[in-house]
Amino acid sequence: MRDEFGLNIRKSCSLTDIQKSSYFYVPKTSDDDAIIKTMHKLAEKHKRYGCPRIHRMLRRQGIVINHKKTERLYRQEMLKIRKKRRVRNAFKRGKVKAPIPVRLNQVYALDFVFDALVDGGRLKALNIIDLFNRRALWIEIDKSINSRKVMMILERIFEIYGVPETIISDNGPEFIAKKLKAWAIQKGIYWHYIDPGEPVQNAFMESFNDKFRDECLNENFFISIPHARVVVEDWRVSYNSERIHSSLGYLTPDEFTIKMQQEAEKQALGL
C-alpha cells in the first residue's frame, strides 16, 4: 500500500519507527465543538449569564451534559465576564421594609433609566416590573416623562393586569407629585417610597435596571425615539420569554406566570 506520494507505507513506517496503526489513526470527532458553539451563542446573546444559567439553557435546548463538563468548557472558553459591583449598605434599623409579594399582580416596582440618542438627544425609560414573577410589564421610552404620563401608563397596565396593592419607587419628583399621590389613594394603592440613597431597598428593580442597561442600552445605538421604542420592546419581550431566573426555579417570567395561573385554577376547582 502506498501513500499519496507513491511511497510504500510499510517501509516508510519502518524507517521512521512509526507504528502502522498510528499512521492510520483517525481521531474521533467530539461533540464538544457543537456544545461550545452553542455556549458561545448563548453567552453572546445573554452577556450577563453565568455558568449555572448557561448550563440550564443548554439543557432546555436538549444538550444534557454533566454540570462539571459545562463548567470546564465555560472556563476553557473564558466566557466569564467579571462585573465590579458597588458595595451597598444593608438596611438600617428602624427602616420600613417594602411588602414581599406572594402572588401575581400584588407589588409593582418603578424606576427611571437614562440614556442618549446618537445625536446626543436625551432618552428616558420608565421601567415597570411585577416583583412576584419578575415580568417586565412595561418600558416606556420618551425624551421626558412627567407624573401625568406615569399615571397614564399605569392606567394602561391596570387595564391589562388589574390594580396592584403596592407600588415601590424612589423619591423622584415624578413619583412624589401631589396629583400622583392623590390618584394612588383614589385607586386604593399603597405607594411605598424607599429611603433616599438606599436603592438596595428596591433591589429587584435595581437588578432589572442593570440587565436592561447591560443587555439593551449598552448594546445598541438609537437613532431616534421611535427606533429606541422598537429595540427596547423587542428586548422586553425576549426578557420575559427567554431569560430564566433561579429565583423562579429556572423558569422564564412568562413560564412562571403560566404555572402560577394554572395552580390558581386548580385551587379554585378544588383539585
Secondary structure, DSSP 8 states (H G I E B T S, - for coil): -B-TTS-BHHHHHHHHT--HHHHT------THHHHHHHHHHHHHHSTT--HHHHHHHHHHTT----HHHHHHHHHHTT--------------TT--------STTSEEEEEEEEEE-TTS-EEEEEEEEETTTTEEEEEEEES---HHHHHHHHHHHHHHH---SEEEE---TTTS-HHHHHHHHHHT-EEEE--TT-GGGGHHHHHHHHHHIIIIITT---SSHHHHHHHHHHHHHHHHHH--BGGGTSB-HHHHHHHHHHHHHHHHTT-
